[in-house]
Amino acid sequence: MDIEEIKARLRERGIPVDGKWEETEAKSKVESPIIENQKESLGKIGTLLEQQLEQDQQRVADLHVALQRLKHGGGG
């Protein structure tokens, strides 16, 4: 099989062989399971970080109250 036969077969299948690539139609959205898992994991991590922040802020507030009591001679 020579190069012209190969080119003819490619042309028959709609593949350009003259060096010019044509625009292709947009395909439907392809989802990657890896990316979807990463997005889900990052969402969970974000939620956990928000919960930890709330707990830390409450702890700081509690410690601030305890410090104020100690400064003013109150007991705990």
Contacts in CASP RR format, 6 or more apart in sequence:
PFRMAT RR
TARGET T0000
AUTHOR 0000-0000-0000
METHOD contacts of the structure
MODEL  1
MDIEEIKARLRERGIPVDGKWEETEAKSKVESPIIENQKESLGKIGTLLE
QQLEQDQQRVADLHVALQRLKHGGGG
7 17 0 8 1.000
10 16 0 8 1.000
10 17 0 8 1.000
11 17 0 8 1.000
16 22 0 8 1.000
66 76 0 8 1.000
69 75 0 8 1.000
69 76 0 8 1.000
END
